[in-house]
């Protein structure tokens, strides 16, 4: 492991121990934030891999560019299942929803 990687790992461990470990409320908040980040990043990744601008994807979905921008924003909380299905279809993907036990992010 490179020194930079070890430092990052150590920093994450230290932050986790200081702010999350043994604090169920904070752990749950962290998991919710990580879920939002994951959705936003995945939409962005699929869109850019497809070579689409936000406006291109919006046209394919039947919405406005600003809606796609919000979906790619990790702070956005208004995801609807129907909109995510429309985005997946426009990106030639299938939306997969799952239930996982709490704590999957190491919290």
N, CA, C and O atoms as a MOPAC input file, in Angstrom:
PM7 MOZYME 1SCF
protein

 N      0.85700 1    -1.17600 1     0.00000 1
 C      0.00000 1     0.00000 1     0.00000 1
 C      0.90000 1     1.23500 1     0.00000 1
 O      1.85300 1     1.32400 1     0.77400 1
 N      0.58400 1     2.17800 1    -0.87300 1
 C      1.34100 1     3.41900 1    -0.94800 1
 C      1.09400 1     4.26600 1     0.30100 1
 O      0.07500 1     4.12700 1     0.97800 1
 N      2.04300 1     5.13400 1     0.58000 1
 C      1.92700 1     6.01000 1     1.75400 1
 C      0.65900 1     6.84800 1     1.67000 1
 O     -0.05100 1     7.00000 1     2.66400 1
 N      0.36500 1     7.40300 1     0.47100 1
 C     -0.83200 1     8.24500 1     0.31900 1
 C     -2.09700 1     7.44300 1     0.61000 1
 O     -3.02200 1     7.94200 1     1.25100 1
 N     -2.13200 1     6.18400 1     0.13000 1
 C     -3.31000 1     5.34500 1     0.36500 1
 C     -3.45000 1     5.03100 1     1.84800 1
 O     -4.55900 1     5.03600 1     2.38300 1
 N     -2.32800 1     4.75800 1     2.51700 1
 C     -2.36900 1     4.46100 1     3.93900 1
 C     -2.85400 1     5.67100 1     4.73200 1
 O     -3.62800 1     5.53200 1     5.67900 1
 N     -2.39500 1     6.85700 1     4.33800 1
 C     -2.82700 1     8.08000 1     5.02300 1
 C     -4.32200 1     8.28200 1     4.87200 1
 O     -5.00900 1     8.64200 1     5.82800 1
 N     -4.83100 1     8.04600 1     3.64900 1
 C     -6.27000 1     8.19200 1     3.43400 1
 C     -7.03500 1     7.18300 1     4.27300 1
 O     -8.03300 1     7.52400 1     4.90800 1
 N     -6.56800 1     5.94000 1     4.27800 1
 C     -7.22800 1     4.89800 1     5.05800 1
 C     -7.19300 1     5.25100 1     6.53600 1
 O     -8.19900 1     5.11400 1     7.23100 1
 N     -6.05200 1     5.69900 1     7.01500 1
 C     -5.93900 1     6.09500 1     8.41200 1
 C     -6.87700 1     7.25000 1     8.73100 1
 O     -7.50800 1     7.26000 1     9.78800 1
 N     -6.97200 1     8.21100 1     7.84000 1
 C     -7.84000 1     9.36700 1     8.06900 1
 C     -9.30000 1     8.92900 1     8.15000 1
 O    -10.03600 1     9.37900 1     9.02800 1
 N     -9.71600 1     8.06100 1     7.24500 1
 C    -11.09700 1     7.57100 1     7.26800 1
 C    -11.35800 1     6.81200 1     8.56900 1
 O    -12.40500 1     6.98200 1     9.19300 1
 N    -10.40300 1     5.97600 1     8.97300 1
 C    -10.55300 1     5.21600 1    10.21500 1
 C    -10.66100 1     6.15600 1    11.41400 1
 O    -11.51900 1     5.97300 1    12.27800 1
 N     -9.79900 1     7.14800 1    11.46000 1
 C     -9.81300 1     8.10000 1    12.57500 1
 C    -11.13200 1     8.86800 1    12.61500 1
 O    -11.73400 1     9.01500 1    13.67900 1
 N    -11.58200 1     9.35500 1    11.46500 1
 C    -12.85100 1    10.08300 1    11.41900 1
 C    -14.01400 1     9.18900 1    11.81800 1
 O    -14.91000 1     9.60900 1    12.55000 1
 N    -13.99400 1     7.94400 1    11.32700 1
 C    -15.05500 1     7.00400 1    11.67800 1
 C    -15.08900 1     6.76800 1    13.18700 1
 O    -16.15400 1     6.81500 1    13.80300 1
 N    -13.93400 1     6.51600 1    13.77400 1
 C    -13.88400 1     6.26300 1    15.21500 1
 C    -14.30600 1     7.48800 1    16.02300 1
 O    -14.94700 1     7.35900 1    17.06600 1
 N    -13.94800 1     8.66700 1    15.54300 1
 C    -14.25600 1     9.88400 1    16.28600 1
 C    -15.72900 1    10.29100 1    16.17700 1
 O    -16.33100 1    10.71900 1    17.16100 1
 N    -16.30800 1    10.15500 1    14.97200 1
 C    -17.64200 1    10.72900 1    14.75300 1
 C    -18.76200 1     9.71300 1    14.53500 1
 O    -19.93300 1    10.07100 1    14.66000 1
 N    -18.44600 1     8.47200 1    14.21800 1
 C    -19.49100 1     7.51800 1    13.84700 1
 C    -19.56800 1     6.31500 1    14.78500 1
 O    -20.65300 1     5.95800 1    15.24500 1
 N    -18.44800 1     5.70100 1    15.06700 1
 C    -18.41600 1     4.46300 1    15.84400 1
 C    -19.13000 1     4.63600 1    17.18600 1
 O    -18.84100 1     5.55000 1    17.95800 1
 N    -20.07300 1     3.72500 1    17.43200 1
 C    -20.81200 1     3.76200 1    18.68700 1
 C    -21.89500 1     4.82100 1    18.75100 1
 O    -22.48800 1     5.04400 1    19.80600 1
 N    -22.15800 1     5.47900 1    17.61900 1
 C    -23.17900 1     6.53200 1    17.57000 1
 C    -24.19700 1     6.17100 1    16.49100 1
 O    -24.04700 1     6.58600 1    15.34100 1
 N    -25.22300 1     5.41100 1    16.84000 1
 C    -26.17600 1     4.91200 1    15.84600 1
 C    -26.86200 1     6.01000 1    15.04000 1
 O    -27.09600 1     5.84800 1    13.84200 1
 N    -27.18100 1     7.11300 1    15.68200 1
 C    -27.85600 1     8.20200 1    14.96300 1
 C    -26.95500 1     8.75500 1    13.86100 1
 O    -27.39600 1     8.93600 1    12.72600 1
 N    -25.70400 1     9.02000 1    14.19300 1
 C    -24.75600 1     9.55200 1    13.21400 1
 C    -24.47600 1     8.53000 1    12.11800 1
 O    -24.32000 1     8.88900 1    10.95100 1
 N    -24.41400 1     7.25500 1    12.49900 1
 C    -24.18000 1     6.20000 1    11.50900 1
 C    -25.31900 1     6.14700 1    10.49900 1
 O    -25.08900 1     5.99200 1     9.29900 1
 N    -26.54400 1     6.27700 1    10.99100 1
 C    -27.70500 1     6.25100 1    10.09700 1
 C    -27.70200 1     7.46600 1     9.16100 1
 O    -27.99400 1     7.34100 1     7.97200 1
 N    -27.37300 1     8.63400 1     9.70400 1
 C    -27.28800 1     9.84000 1     8.86700 1
 C    -26.22100 1     9.68900 1     7.78900 1
 O    -26.43000 1    10.07600 1     6.64000 1
 N    -25.08300 1     9.12600 1     8.16400 1
 C    -24.01400 1     8.90100 1     7.19500 1
 C    -24.47100 1     7.95800 1     6.09500 1
 O    -24.21900 1     8.21300 1     4.91700 1
 N    -25.13200 1     6.88400 1     6.45800 1
 C    -25.61000 1     5.93700 1     5.44900 1
 C    -26.58100 1     6.60600 1     4.48200 1
 O    -26.50700 1     6.37300 1     3.27500 1
 N    -27.47700 1     7.42000 1     4.98700 1
 C    -28.42700 1     8.11200 1     4.10100 1
 C    -27.69900 1     9.04800 1     3.13300 1
 O    -28.04100 1     9.11800 1     1.95300 1
 N    -26.71200 1     9.75200 1     3.63300 1
 C    -25.93700 1    10.64700 1     2.76200 1
 C    -25.17100 1     9.84700 1     1.71100 1
 O    -25.11600 1    10.24500 1     0.54800 1
 N    -24.59000 1     8.74200 1     2.10800 1
 C    -23.85000 1     7.91000 1     1.16400 1
 C    -24.77200 1     7.33100 1     0.09000 1
 O    -24.36300 1     7.18300 1    -1.06200 1
 N    -26.00000 1     7.00600 1     0.45600 1
 C    -26.97600 1     6.50600 1    -0.51700 1
 C    -27.28200 1     7.57600 1    -1.56400 1
 O    -27.32100 1     7.28700 1    -2.76000 1
 N    -27.49600 1     8.80700 1    -1.11200 1
 C    -27.78600 1     9.89500 1    -2.05300 1
 C    -26.60100 1    10.13700 1    -2.98100 1
 O    -26.77700 1    10.34400 1    -4.18200 1
 N    -25.40100 1    10.11000 1    -2.42200 1
 C    -24.19900 1    10.30700 1    -3.22900 1
 C    -24.09200 1     9.21400 1    -4.28300 1
 O    -23.76200 1     9.48400 1    -5.43800 1
 N    -24.37200 1     7.98200 1    -3.88200 1
 C    -24.26800 1     6.84800 1    -4.79800 1
 C    -25.22400 1     6.99100 1    -5.98100 1
 O    -24.83400 1     6.73800 1    -7.12100 1
 N    -26.45800 1     7.39000 1    -5.72900 1
 C    -27.43600 1     7.56600 1    -6.80200 1
 C    -26.98700 1     8.68200 1    -7.74500 1
 O    -26.99300 1     8.50600 1    -8.96300 1
 N    -26.60100 1     9.81500 1    -7.19100 1
 C    -26.18100 1    10.95600 1    -8.00900 1
 C    -24.96400 1    10.60200 1    -8.85700 1
 O    -24.92300 1    10.91500 1   -10.04700 1
 N    -23.98000 1     9.95600 1    -8.25500 1
 C    -22.77200 1     9.59700 1    -8.99400 1
 C    -23.06100 1     8.59100 1   -10.09300 1
 O    -22.49400 1     8.67600 1   -11.18200 1
 N    -23.93400 1     7.64600 1    -9.81600 1
 C    -24.23800 1     6.62100 1   -10.81600 1
 C    -24.96200 1     7.21800 1   -12.01900 1
 O    -24.66500 1     6.85500 1   -13.15700 1
 N    -25.89500 1     8.11800 1   -11.78800 1
 C    -26.58500 1     8.76600 1   -12.90600 1
 C    -25.58300 1     9.56000 1   -13.73000 1
 O    -25.58000 1     9.47600 1   -14.95800 1
 N    -24.73400 1    10.33000 1   -13.06100 1
 C    -23.70400 1    11.10600 1   -13.76100 1
 C    -22.78600 1    10.18600 1   -14.57400 1
 O    -22.50700 1    10.45000 1   -15.74300 1
 N    -22.32800 1     9.11700 1   -13.94700 1
 C    -21.40800 1     8.19000 1   -14.60900 1
 C    -22.04300 1     7.57300 1   -15.85800 1
 O    -21.42800 1     7.55500 1   -16.92400 1
 N    -23.25100 1     7.07700 1   -15.72900 1
 C    -23.92200 1     6.45900 1   -16.87600 1
 C    -24.17700 1     7.46900 1   -17.98700 1
 O    -24.01500 1     7.16300 1   -19.16800 1
 N    -24.57900 1     8.67900 1   -17.59500 1
 C    -24.83800 1     9.72500 1   -18.60300 1
 C    -23.56900 1    10.07100 1   -19.36000 1
 O    -23.58300 1    10.13300 1   -20.58900 1
 N    -22.47700 1    10.29600 1   -18.65300 1
 C    -21.23900 1    10.69600 1   -19.32600 1
 C    -20.65100 1     9.54700 1   -20.13700 1
 O    -20.09000 1     9.77500 1   -21.20800 1
 N    -20.76900 1     8.32300 1   -19.64700 1
 C    -20.30200 1     7.16900 1   -20.41900 1
 C    -21.08800 1     7.01800 1   -21.71700 1
 O    -20.55100 1     6.56600 1   -22.72800 1
 N    -22.35400 1     7.39600 1   -21.68100 1
 C    -23.19200 1     7.33000 1   -22.88300 1
 C    -22.90800 1     8.49600 1   -23.82500 1
 O    -23.37800 1     8.51400 1   -24.96300 1
 N    -22.13300 1     9.47200 1   -23.34100 1
 C    -21.80600 1    10.63100 1   -24.17100 1
 C    -22.90700 1    11.67300 1   -24.23700 1
 O    -22.95200 1    12.47500 1   -25.17000 1
 N    -23.79300 1    11.66400 1   -23.25100 1
 C    -24.90900 1    12.59800 1   -23.22900 1
 C    -24.58800 1    13.79500 1   -22.34900 1
 O    -23.91500 1    13.67000 1   -21.32600 1
 N    -25.07600 1    14.94400 1   -22.75900 1
 C    -25.10700 1    16.10100 1   -21.87300 1
 C    -26.34900 1    15.95300 1   -21.00200 1
 O    -27.18500 1    15.08100 1   -21.24200 1
 N    -26.46400 1    16.80100 1   -20.00000 1
 C    -27.69300 1    16.78600 1   -19.19300 1
 C    -28.89900 1    17.08700 1   -20.06000 1
 O    -29.96400 1    16.49700 1   -19.87500 1
 N    -28.73900 1    18.00300 1   -21.00700 1
 C    -29.85200 1    18.35400 1   -21.89800 1
 C    -30.23100 1    17.16500 1   -22.78600 1
 O    -31.41500 1    16.91900 1   -23.01800 1
 N    -29.23700 1    16.43000 1   -23.28000 1
 C    -29.51400 1    15.23300 1   -24.08900 1
 C    -30.33200 1    14.22300 1   -23.29300 1
 O    -31.34300 1    13.70700 1   -23.77100 1
 N    -29.88400 1    13.95100 1   -22.08400 1
 C    -30.59400 1    12.97800 1   -21.25500 1
 C    -31.99300 1    13.47700 1   -20.91700 1
 O    -32.95000 1    12.70200 1   -20.90800 1
 N    -32.10800 1    14.75600 1   -20.64400 1
 C    -33.42500 1    15.32900 1   -20.33300 1
 C    -34.40000 1    15.11000 1   -21.48800 1
 O    -35.55200 1    14.73700 1   -21.26600 1
 N    -33.94200 1    15.34100 1   -22.72000 1
 C    -34.80900 1    15.11600 1   -23.89100 1
 C    -35.24200 1    13.65800 1   -23.97900 1
 O    -36.40100 1    13.36800 1   -24.27300 1
 N    -34.32200 1    12.75300 1   -23.72700 1
 C    -34.64800 1    11.32600 1   -23.79700 1
 C    -35.61900 1    10.90400 1   -22.69600 1
 O    -36.44600 1    10.01300 1   -22.88900 1
 N    -35.50600 1    11.55600 1   -21.54000 1
 C    -36.36800 1    11.23200 1   -20.40600 1
 C    -37.72600 1    11.92600 1   -20.54000 1
 O    -38.73100 1    11.44700 1   -20.01600 1
 N    -37.74500 1    13.05600 1   -21.24500 1
 C    -38.97200 1    13.83300 1   -21.37000 1
 C    -39.11700 1    14.83400 1   -20.24300 1
 O    -40.21100 1    15.05000 1   -19.72000 1
 N    -38.00600 1    15.43900 1   -19.87700 1
 C    -38.02100 1    16.42400 1   -18.79500 1
 C    -37.07700 1    17.56300 1   -19.15200 1
 O    -36.63700 1    17.67500 1   -20.29700 1
 N    -36.76700 1    18.40300 1   -18.17700 1
 C    -35.87300 1    19.54000 1   -18.40600 1
 C    -34.46300 1    19.22900 1   -17.89500 1
 O    -34.27500 1    18.35500 1   -17.04900 1
 N    -33.49900 1    19.94500 1   -18.41400 1
 C    -32.10300 1    19.78300 1   -18.00600 1
 C    -31.94400 1    20.01500 1   -16.51000 1
 O    -31.14500 1    19.34000 1   -15.86100 1
 N    -32.69200 1    20.95800 1   -15.95800 1
 C    -32.57300 1    21.26700 1   -14.53300 1
 C    -32.96700 1    20.06800 1   -13.66100 1
 O    -32.44500 1    19.90600 1   -12.55800 1
 N    -33.87600 1    19.24000 1   -14.14700 1
 C    -34.27200 1    18.04300 1   -13.40600 1
 C    -33.11100 1    17.05200 1   -13.36300 1
 O    -32.83500 1    16.45800 1   -12.32100 1
 N    -32.43600 1    16.87500 1   -14.48900 1
 C    -31.28100 1    15.97800 1   -14.52500 1
 C    -30.18100 1    16.51600 1   -13.62100 1
 O    -29.51700 1    15.75200 1   -12.92000 1
 N    -29.99000 1    17.81500 1   -13.63600 1
 C    -28.99700 1    18.43600 1   -12.76600 1
 C    -29.30000 1    18.13200 1   -11.30200 1
 O    -28.39400 1    17.81400 1   -10.53200 1
 N    -30.56100 1    18.22900 1   -10.91900 1
 C    -30.94500 1    17.92700 1    -9.53000 1
 C    -30.69600 1    16.46400 1    -9.20300 1
 O    -30.23300 1    16.14400 1    -8.10800 1
 N    -31.00100 1    15.56900 1   -10.14400 1
 C    -30.79000 1    14.13900 1    -9.90900 1
 C    -29.31300 1    13.81100 1    -9.69400 1
 O    -28.97500 1    12.86700 1    -8.98000 1
 N    -28.44200 1    14.60000 1   -10.31700 1
 C    -27.00700 1    14.38400 1   -10.18800 1
 C    -26.40800 1    15.14200 1    -9.00300 1
 O    -25.19500 1    15.12500 1    -8.79800 1
 N    -27.24600 1    15.79200 1    -8.24400 1
 C    -26.80300 1    16.54300 1    -7.06400 1
 C    -26.94100 1    15.64400 1    -5.83400 1
 O    -28.03700 1    15.17600 1    -5.52500 1
 N    -25.84400 1    15.40900 1    -5.14200 1
 C    -25.85400 1    14.51200 1    -3.98300 1
 C    -26.73100 1    15.02600 1    -2.84800 1
 O    -27.07800 1    14.25600 1    -1.95300 1
 N    -27.09400 1    16.29400 1    -2.86100 1
 C    -27.95900 1    16.84100 1    -1.81700 1
 C    -29.44300 1    16.69700 1    -2.13400 1
 O    -30.29000 1    17.01700 1    -1.30000 1
 N    -29.76400 1    16.21400 1    -3.34000 1
 C    -31.16900 1    16.10200 1    -3.75000 1
 C    -31.83700 1    14.94500 1    -3.02100 1
 O    -31.25700 1    13.86700 1    -2.88600 1
 N    -33.06200 1    15.17700 1    -2.55000 1
 C    -33.79200 1    14.16000 1    -1.79200 1
 C    -35.09200 1    13.72600 1    -2.45200 1
 O    -35.80800 1    12.90200 1    -1.88200 1
 N    -35.42300 1    14.23700 1    -3.61400 1
 C    -36.73200 1    13.98600 1    -4.19400 1
 C    -36.80000 1    12.89800 1    -5.24200 1
 O    -37.66900 1    12.94500 1    -6.11300 1
 N    -35.91000 1    11.91600 1    -5.18700 1
 C    -35.93300 1    10.85600 1    -6.20000 1
 C    -37.24200 1    10.08100 1    -6.13600 1
 O    -37.67000 1     9.64100 1    -5.06900 1
 N    -37.85600 1     9.92700 1    -7.27600 1
 C    -39.03800 1     9.06700 1    -7.33200 1
 C    -38.65800 1     7.82200 1    -8.12800 1
 O    -37.81500 1     7.85900 1    -9.02400 1
 N    -39.29900 1     6.74300 1    -7.77500 1
 C    -39.02600 1     5.49200 1    -8.47300 1
 C    -39.32800 1     5.63500 1    -9.96000 1
 O    -38.56900 1     5.14300 1   -10.79500 1
 N    -40.40600 1     6.28900 1   -10.29000 1
 C    -40.78600 1     6.45200 1   -11.70200 1
 C    -39.73400 1     7.25700 1   -12.45700 1
 O    -39.38900 1     6.89800 1   -13.58300 1
 N    -39.21700 1     8.33200 1   -11.87300 1
 C    -38.19800 1     9.13000 1   -12.55900 1
 C    -36.92100 1     8.32000 1   -12.74100 1
 O    -36.30400 1     8.37700 1   -13.80500 1
 N    -36.51800 1     7.57500 1   -11.73200 1
 C    -35.32000 1     6.75000 1   -11.86000 1
 C    -35.50900 1     5.68200 1   -12.93400 1
 O    -34.56500 1     5.35900 1   -13.65600 1
 N    -36.71200 1     5.13500 1   -13.04600 1
 C    -37.00200 1     4.16800 1   -14.12000 1
 C    -36.88500 1     4.82900 1   -15.49000 1
 O    -36.33900 1     4.23800 1   -16.42200 1
 N    -37.39200 1     6.04600 1   -15.61400 1
 C    -37.30500 1     6.76700 1   -16.89000 1
 C    -35.85100 1     7.06400 1   -17.26100 1
 O    -35.46300 1     6.94100 1   -18.42200 1
 N    -35.05700 1     7.45100 1   -16.27300 1
 C    -33.63900 1     7.72000 1   -16.51400 1
 C    -32.94800 1     6.42900 1   -16.94500 1
 O    -32.18400 1     6.42400 1   -17.90900 1
 N    -33.21400 1     5.34300 1   -16.23600 1
 C    -32.59900 1     4.05100 1   -16.58000 1
 C    -32.95700 1     3.65700 1   -18.00500 1
 O    -32.09000 1     3.23200 1   -18.76900 1
 N    -34.21000 1     3.79400 1   -18.36300 1
 C    -34.65100 1     3.44300 1   -19.71700 1
 C    -33.94600 1     4.30900 1   -20.75800 1
 O    -33.51200 1     3.80300 1   -21.79300 1
 N    -33.83000 1     5.59000 1   -20.49600 1
 C    -33.16400 1     6.50500 1   -21.42800 1
 C    -31.69000 1     6.17300 1   -21.58900 1
 O    -31.09200 1     6.45600 1   -22.62600 1
 N    -31.10700 1     5.57100 1   -20.55700 1
 C    -29.69100 1     5.19500 1   -20.59700 1
 C    -29.50400 1     3.72900 1   -20.97800 1
 O    -28.40800 1     3.18300 1   -20.85900 1
 N    -30.58300 1     3.10000 1   -21.43600 1
 C    -30.57500 1     1.70500 1   -21.86200 1
 C    -30.10900 1     0.78800 1   -20.72800 1
 O    -29.29700 1    -0.11700 1   -20.91800 1
 N    -30.65300 1     1.06000 1   -19.55500 1
 C    -30.33800 1     0.27400 1   -18.35900 1
 C    -31.64300 1    -0.21800 1   -17.74100 1
 O    -32.74000 1     0.19600 1   -18.11600 1
 N    -31.47500 1    -1.10300 1   -16.79600 1
 C    -32.58900 1    -1.57200 1   -15.99500 1
 C    -32.33500 1    -1.11600 1   -14.57100 1
 O    -31.24600 1    -1.32100 1   -14.03400 1
 N    -33.32800 1    -0.50100 1   -13.96000 1
 C    -33.20200 1    -0.05000 1   -12.57600 1
 C    -33.32300 1    -1.25200 1   -11.65900 1
 O    -34.24500 1    -2.05600 1   -11.79600 1
 N    -32.39800 1    -1.37500 1   -10.73100 1
 C    -32.42300 1    -2.46600 1    -9.77400 1
 C    -32.48800 1    -1.87100 1    -8.37400 1
 O    -31.63100 1    -1.07800 1    -7.98600 1
 N    -33.49900 1    -2.25700 1    -7.63000 1
 C    -33.69800 1    -1.76900 1    -6.27200 1
 C    -33.44300 1    -2.93200 1    -5.32300 1
 O    -33.83800 1    -4.06400 1    -5.60000 1
 N    -32.79300 1    -2.65700 1    -4.22300 1
 C    -32.53100 1    -3.71800 1    -3.26400 1
 C    -32.63600 1    -3.21700 1    -1.83800 1
 O    -32.58200 1    -2.01600 1    -1.57300 1
 N    -32.78500 1    -4.15000 1    -0.94000 1
 C    -32.79400 1    -3.85700 1     0.48000 1
 C    -31.55900 1    -4.51300 1     1.08400 1
 O    -31.30400 1    -5.69900 1     0.87800 1
 N    -30.80800 1    -3.73200 1     1.82300 1
 C    -29.59400 1    -4.24200 1     2.45200 1
 C    -29.65400 1    -3.92000 1     3.93800 1
 O    -30.27100 1    -2.93400 1     4.34000 1
 N    -29.02000 1    -4.74100 1     4.74200 1
 C    -29.02300 1    -4.46000 1     6.18000 1
 C    -28.33800 1    -3.14000 1     6.47900 1
 O    -27.42900 1    -2.73000 1     5.75800 1
 N    -28.77000 1    -2.47500 1     7.53800 1
 C    -28.08500 1    -1.26400 1     7.98200 1
 C    -26.64300 1    -1.60000 1     8.31400 1
 O    -26.32900 1    -2.71700 1     8.72400 1
 N    -25.77700 1    -0.62400 1     8.13200 1
 C    -24.38600 1    -0.82300 1     8.48400 1
 C    -23.51600 1    -1.33900 1     7.34900 1
 O    -22.36300 1    -1.70200 1     7.58100 1
 N    -24.03800 1    -1.38100 1     6.12700 1
 C    -23.24900 1    -1.92100 1     5.02100 1
 C    -22.07000 1    -1.03800 1     4.66700 1
 O    -21.13600 1    -1.49700 1     4.00800 1
 N    -22.08800 1     0.21000 1     5.08400 1
 C    -20.99300 1     1.12600 1     4.78600 1
 C    -19.96600 1     1.13500 1     5.90600 1
 O    -19.14300 1     2.04700 1     5.99700 1
 N    -20.01500 1     0.14100 1     6.74100 1
 C    -19.04100 1     0.07200 1     7.82200 1
 C    -19.36800 1     0.98000 1     8.99100 1
 O    -18.51200 1     1.29200 1     9.81900 1
 N    -20.61200 1     1.39400 1     9.04200 1
 C    -21.00800 1     2.27400 1    10.12500 1
 C    -21.61300 1     1.42900 1    11.20200 1
 O    -22.03000 1     1.95100 1    12.23600 1

